[in-house]
Amino acid sequence: MAEQFDVAVIGAGAAGMMCASVAGQRGLRVVLVDHASKLAEKIRISGGGRCNFTNVNAGPANYLSGNPHFCKSALSRYTAQDFISLVKSYRIAYHEKHKGQLFCDNSAEQIIAMLQAECAKGRVQWRMPCKVAGVDQTATGFVLHTDGGEIAAKSVVVATGGLSIPKIGATDFAFRLAKKFGLEVVEPRPGLVPLTFHGPDWTPFVPLAGVALEVDVETGSRKGKGARYGHFREDLLFTHRGLSGPAILQISSFWTPGTPISLNLLPELDLAAELIEHKSSTKKHLHNLLAQWMPARLADGLISAAGLQPDARLADLPDARLRALGAAANAWSIVPDGSEGYRKAEVTLGGVATRELSQQSMMAQKVHGLYFIGEAVDVTGWLGGYNFQWAWASGVAAGQALAEVHS
């Protein structure tokens, strides 16, 4: 005989534990199932081990989705301040690091322990490690076929995330299950990921590996139906294979293969105008002048790429060459040939199409009792705690809806 539950939540990550705790604390009999032997590894490794658990600025504008309005309901009903209140109630010390990003002072383990405690308050039962081979609909709900036996539940919540970071157990389970039940899945691809460039084309930039600076980066277009445009001012990092750092992770979610990204390496300075203005008043060499405004290695790289000599005197250079050098710094356009893939992607773009789900409850419109939450859904946040806030908010939305359905 299969064990009987009101709700089976598949996936014991951020969204899954949040949903299970909310449903359990409202009196439902909940089981939380996860194939991993170690709980919530993605929470554990996030934020350098300190968990960037939310962002005080989180709102619909910080998310990408086929329907940009879909996330509004959940985010408005469970805000960053709501999660902060929960963190405070457990006396977890935290700090704001950058642009509204909140981190634990000590360890991400505190967030995991807090979610476990919330589940315990709801008497949530655990099946872990426990692999779900399949889910079938029955006359009274669903049956989960697991390597630990069958589990029967009136409702099933899928919180298994996306394909990012396979080494910690990421799978396509949510997408396969959605398709089995006839739900549309927006083609997944890596998001918040370093970008790479064709080997020979990148060779001149390899010596810049390790150079970092704040830049403006943009890609896409504001024009046309469904146009996707991104613009950020963040830190850029040169690597042996391409570009990384927060600026690139952010823009990668907006980037379309085959299109360029544009970088302003000196966002506070019109380099051409500055150089031309200094021509008559300085005897400095070009390298020495550029090195005042950017890392020395990058200055040398730009000068070389422009066909100039580092020891050239500014006064000896024609304005046209200085304008070309300025354009190289203020409007560097370059086409990535790909990304570092799911191996280094922090999130998965795409997922279960929002048109298939209720934005109030996260339940599938076509399949009563089947819910999808968190990263499994086609809602992806910016870098900086936004994806955790979507996990909390979508988990709470589903947990509350389940309580209403089963009351």
C-alpha positions in Angstrom: 0.0 0.0 0.0 1.2 3.5 -0.9 1.7 6.0 1.9 -1.0 8.6 1.8 -0.4 12.4 2.0 -2.3 15.6 1.2 0.8 17.0 -0.6 4.0 15.6 -2.0 6.7 18.2 -2.7 9.4 16.9 -5.0 12.6 18.9 -4.5 13.9 20.0 -1.1 15.6 23.2 -2.2 14.7 26.8 -1.4 11.2 26.8 -3.0 10.4 23.2 -2.0 11.1 23.6 1.7 9.3 27.0 1.8 6.2 25.5 0.2 6.3 22.4 2.4 6.6 24.4 5.6 3.7 26.7 4.7 1.4 23.9 3.7 2.4 21.8 6.7 1.9 24.7 9.2 -1.6 25.1 7.8 -2.5 21.6 8.8 -1.8 19.5 5.7 0.0 16.2 5.8 3.1 16.9 3.7 6.0 14.8 2.5 9.2 16.3 1.1 11.0 14.1 -1.4 14.6 14.7 -2.7 17.1 12.5 -4.6 20.1 14.1 -3.0 21.9 12.8 0.1 22.9 16.3 1.2 20.2 18.8 1.8 19.9 22.1 -0.2 23.4 22.2 -1.7 22.5 25.1 -3.9 21.7 27.2 -0.8 24.8 26.0 0.9 27.2 27.1 -1.9 25.4 30.4 -2.7 27.0 33.7 -2.0 30.4 32.2 -1.3 28.8 30.0 1.4 26.9 32.9 3.0 23.7 32.8 1.0 22.6 35.9 -0.8 19.1 35.1 0.5 17.1 38.0 -1.0 17.4 41.6 -2.4 15.6 44.5 -0.7 14.8 45.9 -4.2 13.1 42.7 -5.5 10.2 43.5 -7.8 8.8 42.4 -11.2 11.2 44.6 -13.1 14.1 42.4 -11.9 12.8 39.2 -13.6 12.9 37.7 -17.1 9.9 35.7 -18.3 7.7 35.0 -21.3 5.1 36.9 -19.3 6.8 39.7 -17.3 3.6 40.2 -15.3 3.3 36.6 -14.1 5.6 37.0 -11.1 3.8 40.1 -9.8 1.1 38.3 -7.7 3.5 36.0 -5.7 6.2 38.7 -5.2 3.6 41.2 -3.9 2.1 38.8 -1.5 5.5 37.6 -0.1 8.1 40.3 -0.2 11.7 40.6 0.7 10.7 42.2 3.9 8.6 39.2 4.8 11.5 36.9 4.4 13.8 39.3 6.3 11.3 39.1 9.2 11.5 35.3 9.1 15.4 35.5 9.2 15.2 38.0 12.1 12.9 35.7 14.0 15.6 33.1 14.0 18.2 35.7 15.1 20.3 35.1 12.0 22.7 38.0 11.6 22.9 39.5 8.1 24.3 42.4 6.2 23.7 44.4 3.0 26.6 44.0 0.7 25.9 45.7 -2.7 22.8 47.1 -4.4 20.3 45.6 -1.9 21.9 42.2 -1.7 21.5 40.6 1.7 23.9 37.9 3.0 24.2 35.9 6.2 27.0 37.2 8.4 28.1 33.7 9.2 26.9 30.8 7.1 24.3 29.6 4.5 23.8 26.7 6.8 21.7 29.0 9.0 19.2 29.5 6.2 19.0 25.7 5.7 18.5 25.1 9.4 15.8 27.8 9.5 13.9 26.1 6.7 14.2 22.7 8.3 12.9 24.2 11.5 9.9 25.7 9.6 9.2 22.3 8.1 9.4 20.7 11.5 6.8 23.1 12.8 4.5 21.8 10.0 5.3 18.2 10.8 6.6 17.7 7.3 7.9 14.2 6.6 11.1 13.6 4.7 12.1 11.0 2.1 15.7 11.6 1.4 17.6 10.4 -0.5 14.7 9.1 -2.5 14.6 9.2 -6.3 11.3 9.7 -8.1 11.1 7.5 -11.2 7.8 8.9 -12.3 4.5 10.5 -11.4 1.0 9.3 -12.5 -2.4 10.8 -12.1 -5.0 8.7 -10.3 -8.7 9.1 -9.6 -7.9 10.7 -6.2 -4.7 12.6 -7.0 -1.3 11.3 -7.9 1.1 8.4 -7.2 4.9 8.9 -7.0 6.9 5.9 -8.0 10.1 6.1 -6.0 13.0 3.8 -5.1 11.6 3.8 -1.6 8.1 2.6 -2.6 5.0 4.4 -3.8 3.7 7.6 -2.4 0.1 8.7 -2.9 -0.8 12.4 -2.7 -3.8 14.5 -3.5 -1.5 17.2 -4.8 2.0 17.3 -6.1 4.4 20.3 -6.1 7.4 20.2 -8.4 10.3 22.2 -7.0 13.3 20.4 -8.6 14.8 23.5 -10.2 16.6 23.6 -13.5 19.7 22.3 -15.2 22.3 24.6 -13.6 25.3 23.1 -11.8 24.8 19.4 -12.6 27.6 18.4 -10.2 25.2 19.1 -7.3 22.4 17.1 -8.7 20.5 19.3 -11.2 18.3 17.4 -13.6 15.6 18.0 -16.2 13.0 16.2 -14.1 10.6 19.2 -13.9 10.6 19.7 -17.6 10.1 16.0 -18.4 7.2 15.8 -16.0 5.6 19.0 -17.4 5.8 17.6 -21.0 4.4 14.3 -19.8 1.3 16.1 -18.6 1.0 18.2 -21.8 2.4 21.4 -20.5 4.5 23.7 -22.7 8.1 24.2 -21.7 10.1 27.3 -22.8 13.4 26.0 -24.1 15.9 26.0 -21.2 19.3 27.6 -21.5 22.1 28.7 -19.1 21.6 32.1 -17.3 23.9 34.2 -15.1 26.8 32.6 -16.8 30.3 33.6 -18.1 30.5 34.2 -21.8 33.2 32.7 -24.1 34.8 33.8 -27.4 36.2 31.9 -30.4 39.8 30.8 -29.5 41.8 32.6 -32.2 39.7 35.8 -31.8 40.3 35.8 -28.1 44.0 35.2 -28.2 45.0 38.9 -28.0 42.9 39.2 -24.8 44.3 36.1 -23.0 47.1 38.2 -21.3 44.4 40.3 -19.7 43.0 37.3 -17.6 42.5 38.5 -14.1 41.9 42.2 -15.0 38.8 43.6 -13.4 37.0 46.9 -13.6 33.6 48.5 -13.4 31.9 48.8 -16.8 28.6 49.5 -18.5 27.4 46.6 -20.5 24.3 46.3 -22.8 22.8 43.9 -25.3 19.6 43.5 -27.3 17.1 46.0 -28.5 14.2 47.9 -27.0 12.3 47.8 -30.4 10.0 45.1 -31.7 7.5 42.8 -30.1 9.1 40.6 -27.4 12.4 42.6 -27.7 14.8 41.9 -24.9 17.2 44.6 -23.8 19.6 44.6 -20.9 21.8 47.2 -19.4 23.9 47.0 -16.3 26.8 48.8 -14.5 28.8 46.1 -12.7 32.3 44.7 -12.4 33.8 42.9 -15.4 36.5 40.2 -15.2 38.7 39.0 -18.1 39.3 35.3 -18.1 41.4 33.0 -20.3 38.3 31.9 -22.2 36.3 35.1 -22.3 34.5 37.5 -19.9 32.9 37.0 -16.5 32.1 39.0 -13.4 28.8 40.4 -12.3 28.4 42.5 -15.4 28.7 39.5 -17.7 26.6 37.2 -15.6 23.8 39.8 -15.6 23.9 40.5 -19.3 24.2 36.8 -20.2 20.5 36.3 -19.4 19.6 39.0 -22.0 22.1 37.9 -24.6 20.9 36.1 -27.7 23.5 33.8 -29.5 25.0 35.5 -32.6 24.4 39.1 -31.3 27.0 41.4 -29.9 27.4 42.8 -26.4 28.6 46.4 -26.0 31.0 47.4 -23.3 31.9 50.8 -22.0 35.2 50.3 -20.1 35.2 53.8 -18.8 31.6 54.7 -18.1 32.4 57.9 -16.3 34.8 59.2 -19.0 34.6 60.2 -22.6 38.1 59.0 -23.4 38.5 60.5 -26.9 37.4 64.0 -25.7 39.7 63.7 -22.6 42.7 62.6 -24.7 42.2 65.4 -27.3 41.8 68.0 -24.6 45.1 66.9 -22.9 47.1 66.9 -26.1 48.4 70.5 -25.7 48.9 70.4 -22.0 50.8 67.1 -21.2 54.0 65.5 -22.3 52.8 62.1 -20.9 53.1 58.9 -22.9 49.8 57.3 -24.0 50.2 54.3 -21.6 50.9 56.5 -18.6 47.8 58.6 -19.3 45.5 55.6 -19.8 46.8 53.9 -16.7 45.4 56.7 -14.6 41.9 55.6 -15.5 42.1 51.8 -16.0 44.3 48.8 -15.1 47.7 49.1 -16.7 47.4 45.8 -18.5 44.1 46.8 -20.0 45.6 50.1 -21.1 48.4 48.3 -22.9 45.9 45.9 -24.5 43.7 48.8 -25.9 46.7 50.7 -27.2 48.0 47.6 -28.9 44.6 46.7 -30.4 44.4 50.3 -31.8 47.8 49.8 -33.6 49.6 52.4 -31.3 52.7 52.2 -29.2 52.5 52.5 -25.4 55.4 55.0 -25.3 53.8 57.3 -28.0 53.5 60.9 -26.8 49.9 62.0 -26.7 50.9 65.3 -28.4 52.2 63.5 -31.4 49.0 61.5 -32.2 46.4 62.7 -34.7 42.9 63.3 -33.3 41.5 60.6 -35.6 43.6 57.9 -33.9 42.6 59.2 -30.5 38.9 59.0 -31.4 39.4 55.4 -32.6 41.1 54.6 -29.3 38.2 56.3 -27.4 35.6 54.3 -29.3 37.5 51.1 -28.5 37.2 51.9 -24.8 33.7 53.5 -24.6 31.9 51.4 -27.2 33.6 48.0 -27.5 31.3 45.7 -29.4 32.1 42.0 -29.4 30.1 38.9 -30.3 30.4 35.9 -27.8 30.5 32.5 -29.4 28.8 30.9 -26.5 28.9 30.5 -22.7 30.4 28.3 -20.0 27.1 26.4 -20.0 25.2 24.8 -17.2 28.4 23.8 -15.5 29.0 27.4 -14.4 25.5 28.9 -14.8 23.9 30.1 -11.6 20.3 29.7 -13.0 18.4 28.2 -15.8 16.4 30.5 -18.1 13.1 29.2 -19.5 11.2 26.4 -17.9 7.5 25.6 -17.6 5.6 28.3 -19.5 3.8 30.8 -17.3 0.7 30.6 -19.5 0.3 27.0 -18.3 0.1 28.1 -14.6 -2.1 30.1 -12.3 -0.1 33.2 -11.1 -2.1 33.1 -7.9 -1.6 29.4 -7.0 1.2 28.1 -9.3 -1.1 25.2 -10.2 -1.2 23.9 -13.8 -4.3 25.1 -15.5 -4.8 21.8 -17.3 -3.9 19.4 -14.5 -5.7 19.9 -11.2 -3.4 19.4 -8.2 -0.1 19.7 -10.0 2.0 22.7 -9.1 5.4 24.1 -10.4 7.4 26.6 -8.4 10.9 28.2 -8.2 13.5 27.8 -10.9 11.4 25.1 -12.7 9.1 28.0 -14.0 9.9 30.4 -16.8 10.8 33.2 -14.3 14.4 34.1 -13.9 15.8 36.8 -11.6 18.8 39.1 -12.0 22.0 38.3 -10.1 21.9 39.4 -6.5 19.3 37.5 -4.4 16.4 37.9 -6.8 16.1 34.2 -7.6 15.9 33.2 -4.0 13.2 35.7 -3.5 11.2 34.1 -6.3 11.8 30.7 -4.7 10.4 32.0 -1.4 7.5 33.9 -3.0 6.4 31.1 -5.4 6.7 28.5 -2.6 4.5 30.5 -0.3 1.9 31.1 -3.0 1.7 27.4 -3.7 1.7 26.5 0.0 -1.2 28.9 0.8 -3.2 27.8 -2.2 -2.8 24.1 -1.2 -4.1 24.9 2.2 -7.2 26.6 0.7 -7.8 23.7 -1.7 -7.6 21.0 1.1 -9.3 22.9 3.8 
